């Protein structure tokens, strides 16, 4: 009987030892309690979500940079446009008003720019070479205009006569003259009127 009990005890001990060392089991050396090992399975979805979030963030940042760059370019272009507008004032303004009533508009205004642009109050515009404007200013011989009066309009403005007003920007100075048809004028001012009118006629 003792041998049988001894064999039974040995068998039980072997079974217990085998159970403790079976795969999937471990012994917690800290607390002495037996805990089952669990394998940690990575979650692919977590990685995908992180990558998608990073891509969306990068795209948003790229769009923001593009938008900011576009706004900066638009601002610079607008500032440059304002600057050019301020610098490109007409070098010659010629206004003709009055004349025979009932024949065409009673007032015409032409603006002539150094860059070759010519515009009229009748919604017409032309583009010539800047050199032509430079030649026009040379032909006006501004030096001969400096000693002239600004107003050559008589007290009696009758009848049906056109009034002419010329404004010239040259040599950092502004020269402005007003006169009326049929008035005796200095030769320099007569030549100025003829030269400007001939230039405008060539545009038609």
C-alpha positions in Angstrom: 0.0 0.0 0.0 2.8 2.4 0.8 4.3 1.7 -2.6 1.0 2.4 -4.3 0.6 5.7 -2.4 4.1 6.7 -3.3 3.5 6.0 -7.0 0.2 8.0 -6.9 2.0 10.9 -5.2 4.8 10.8 -7.8 2.2 10.8 -10.6 0.3 13.7 -9.2 3.6 15.7 -8.8 4.5 15.0 -12.4 1.1 16.1 -13.6 1.4 19.3 -11.6 4.9 20.0 -12.8 3.7 19.4 -16.5 0.8 21.8 -16.1 2.9 24.6 -14.7 5.3 24.4 -17.7 2.6 24.1 -20.3 2.7 26.7 -23.2 0.5 29.8 -22.6 1.2 29.8 -18.9 3.7 31.7 -16.7 4.5 32.2 -13.1 4.3 35.7 -11.7 7.6 35.8 -9.7 6.5 38.9 -7.9 3.3 37.8 -6.3 3.7 34.1 -6.7 0.4 33.9 -8.6 0.1 32.1 -11.8 -1.1 34.2 -14.8 -1.8 33.3 -18.4 0.4 34.8 -21.1 -1.6 36.8 -23.7 -0.2 37.7 -27.1 -0.6 41.4 -28.0 -2.0 41.7 -31.6 -1.1 45.0 -33.3 -4.1 47.0 -34.5 -3.6 47.8 -38.2 -6.4 50.3 -38.2 -4.6 52.5 -35.7 -1.6 52.8 -38.1 -3.9 53.6 -41.0 -5.7 56.3 -39.1 -2.5 57.9 -38.0 -1.1 57.9 -41.6 -4.4 59.3 -43.0 -4.4 62.0 -40.4 -0.9 62.9 -41.2 -1.6 63.0 -44.9 -4.7 65.2 -44.3 -2.7 67.5 -42.1 0.1 67.8 -44.7 -2.5 68.5 -47.4 -4.1 71.2 -45.3 -0.7 72.8 -44.5 0.1 72.7 -48.2 -3.2 74.3 -49.2 -2.6 77.0 -46.5 0.9 77.7 -47.8 -0.4 77.9 -51.4 -3.3 80.2 -50.3 -0.9 82.4 -48.3 1.5 82.6 -51.2 -1.3 83.4 -53.6 -2.6 86.2 -51.4 1.0 87.6 -51.0 1.4 87.7 -54.8 -2.0 89.4 -55.3 -1.1 92.0 -52.6 2.3 92.6 -54.3 0.6 92.9 -57.7 -2.0 95.3 -56.4 0.6 97.4 -54.7 2.7 97.5 -57.9 -0.5 98.5 -59.9 -1.2 101.4 -57.5 2.4 102.5 -57.8 2.3 102.4 -61.6 -1.0 104.3 -61.7 0.4 107.0 -59.5 3.6 107.4 -61.7 1.9 107.2 -65.1 0.2 110.6 -65.2 -0.6 112.1 -68.6 2.2 114.2 -70.1 -0.4 116.1 -72.2 -4.0 116.8 -71.6 -5.9 118.5 -74.4 -9.5 119.7 -73.9 -11.6 121.3 -76.6 -15.0 122.7 -75.6 -17.8 124.6 -77.4 -17.9 125.3 -81.1 -20.9 125.1 -83.3 -23.9 124.0 -81.3 -25.7 120.8 -82.4 -22.7 119.4 -84.2 -21.2 116.5 -82.2 -20.4 116.6 -78.5 -19.7 120.0 -77.0 -16.6 118.8 -75.1 -13.7 116.5 -76.0 -10.7 115.5 -73.8 -7.6 113.6 -74.8 -5.0 112.2 -72.4 -1.6 111.4 -73.8 0.8 109.2 -71.8 4.6 108.8 -72.0 4.2 105.0 -72.5 2.4 105.6 -75.8 -1.2 105.4 -74.6 -3.8 107.9 -75.8 -7.3 108.0 -74.6 -10.3 110.2 -75.3 -13.5 111.1 -73.5 -15.4 109.4 -76.3 -14.2 106.0 -75.0 -11.6 105.6 -77.6 -8.0 104.6 -77.0 -4.8 104.1 -79.1 -1.3 102.8 -78.5 1.7 104.2 -80.2 5.4 103.8 -79.6 6.7 105.8 -76.6 9.2 107.4 -78.9 6.4 109.1 -80.7 5.3 110.8 -77.5 8.9 111.8 -76.8 9.1 113.3 -80.3 5.8 115.1 -79.8 7.1 116.8 -76.6 10.3 117.8 -78.4 8.2 119.3 -81.3 6.2 121.3 -78.8 9.4 123.0 -77.8 8.4 123.5 -74.2 11.2 126.0 -73.6 9.3 128.5 -75.8 6.2 128.2 -73.6 7.7 129.2 -70.3 7.3 132.9 -70.9 3.6 132.7 -72.1 0.6 133.7 -70.2 -1.8 131.0 -69.0 -5.0 132.6 -70.2 -5.7 133.9 -73.7 -9.5 134.1 -73.5 -11.0 137.5 -74.3 -13.9 139.0 -72.4 -16.2 138.6 -75.4 -16.4 134.9 -76.1 -19.1 135.2 -78.8 -20.0 133.3 -80.8 -19.8 129.5 -81.3 -16.1 129.5 -80.8 -14.2 126.5 -79.3 -12.2 126.9 -76.2 -8.9 125.0 -76.0 -7.1 124.1 -72.8 -3.7 122.4 -72.9 -1.8 121.0 -69.9 1.8 119.8 -70.4 4.0 118.0 -67.9 7.6 118.5 -68.8 10.9 119.1 -67.1 9.3 118.6 -63.7 6.9 121.5 -64.4 3.3 121.9 -65.3 2.3 124.3 -68.1 -1.3 125.1 -68.7 -2.8 127.4 -71.3 -6.4 128.3 -72.2 -7.4 130.1 -75.4 -10.3 130.6 -77.8 -10.7 130.3 -81.5 -10.0 133.5 -83.5 -7.7 135.0 -80.9 -4.3 136.5 -81.7 -1.9 134.1 -80.0 1.9 134.0 -79.6 3.5 131.9 -82.3 4.7 129.3 -79.8 1.1 128.6 -78.5 -0.3 128.5 -82.1 2.4 125.9 -83.0 1.5 123.9 -79.8 -2.2 123.7 -80.8 -1.3 122.8 -84.4 1.2 120.1 -83.4 -1.2 118.4 -80.9 -4.1 118.5 -83.3 -1.9 117.1 -86.1 -0.8 114.2 -83.8 -4.4 113.4 -82.8 -5.6 113.5 -86.5 -2.9 110.9 -87.4 -4.5 108.5 -84.9 -7.8 108.4 -86.7 
